[in-house]
């Protein structure tokens, strides 16, 4: 399963560490990452591969959403093909 993780919110220390640590614990590989800070706003997009993870997609998405609430960010997980379709003109 290839997927896209998006993380947005007010910039704070440790965001990348928390998200990447969560994915590592679930055996999800980060294939690519892009992040930027615009003023005080943080935005990150990760392409991930969960093919070796035993966690179901919906449970992973829920876990990331809960992590986002804990760290004051919005975190979303989408299947890569859905993300691609939504962002193709």
Buried (B, 14 or more C-beta within 10 A) or exposed (E): BBBBBBBBBEBEEEBBEBBBEBBEEBEBBBEEBEEEEEEEEBBBBBBBBBEEBEBEBEEBBEBBBEBBEEBEBEBBBBBBEEBEEEEEE
